[in-house]
Amino acid sequence: MAIDRITGGRPLFGTVEVQGAKNSVLPILAATVLARGECVLRRCPDLSDVRASAAILRQLGAKVHREGDTLTVDASCLTGSEVSDQLMREMRSSVIFLGGILARQGEAVMSFPGGCELGPRPIDLHLKALRALGAYIQEEGGALVCSAPALTGCEITLALPSVGATENIMLAATAAKGTTLIVGAAREPEIIDLQNFLNAMGAQVRGAGSSVIAIEGGRPLHGVEYTVMPDRIVAATWMCAAAAAGGDVELCGVDYRQLSTVSAALTEAGCTVTSTAERVRIQSAGHLGGARMVRTAPYPGFPTDAQAPVMAALAKGCGVTVFVENMFEARYRHVDELVRMGADIRVEGRVAVVTGVPRLSGAKLMCTDLRGGAALLVAALSADGESILEGLHHLDRGYERPEETLRALGAQVERIEES
Ligand code: EPZ
């Protein structure tokens, strides 16, 4: 089991090329099952969730290989339509494969994705929408047994802008006869990336980024070369690291508009954030004020995935910030670990009140989930003394070699593979 050893208190300086977006490449990998040909994905991050998706694609009969940051998927001959229980448990967001497998194979079997560290992760909106398109889905013994002899386009209104449900509908609708309209669609930038990928394959998808998306089904889809968008949550995480530790860091290849709510919170706390078309620069003296109020919401609201790293950055300082986590029930699991470092955080249901303290102390820390783990990394960089971070498998789901990135910025962090 690996651990990270971090010595805090060193400001960060330099430039970061941000990795490809996990939450874009996962639905894009699911979409490759639709292509009767080879898809070449550039800027594909080497993450455990990507490796889990590659295992699912191979289980379905696709050929997958990686060369550097390029992943090639050939789904010309798909032989399967089942995702094993073991792979579903490895990555609960594998449910995003359901729409694509149904579209390509006309049937699909996968176990019901359980909850995760963030609490229950229902998929009722996914199932309701796929049934509306004509899929027969039986939920038996913890498995989803699905068949879709014919999918027919229709208008689907989502009760809430679920990212995964929007993506599953987009994939299934490419094989539905006629037009599918998603009303109340998620507006995340990753949805736009998926639309661009599908259209490059020969699909006709319009409206991503707005709350109404139209998909013309029935078009043959071919292989394509595509570059995945940069990861806005990883970018936000490195901004929080610079805000907390102090310094001057520039992020390259990012769209500053996707970071506007995080930039606003860190600016309110005393950082200086300047942006050009594809670069965001953050300067910080390392001692922050508060950001008053941070409410998570569907895009373009404050991203729930950035809540934990931003909280870690604001834990050391002299201000007060009230967080309201509106997206997930259990997304404050990092708080107890931050309190062990000396943070002053009070949680009441969905509300967490963070009162900045003059300093945090290094400690032995356990990652609780992906973004909670990122928060502990941020806090350790700004703490006095040494921290040991365990449970790195959570981090590995979404961050590609984070220790290398931070060391290049001047941080003292090393990963120790324990025998
Ligand atoms: C995606 O998850 C992201 N994951 C999450 O990122 C992100 O936090 C989330 O969107 C919100 O932005 C990927 O893209 C792989 P949702 P997803 O469906 O699609 C409820 C990370 O850290 N809901 O938009 O699962 C659900 O319970 C991860 O990178 C239903 O009630 O999120 C939640 O409260 C964590 N029924 C809310 O909607 C459904 O059928 C938003 O979920 C589906 C969702």
Residues whose N, C-alpha, C, O or C-beta is under 5 A from the ligand:
A	BS01	EPZ	N23 L26 S93 P120 R121 P122 I123 D124 L125 H126 P161 S162 V163 G164 A165 T304 D305 M327 F328 L370 R371
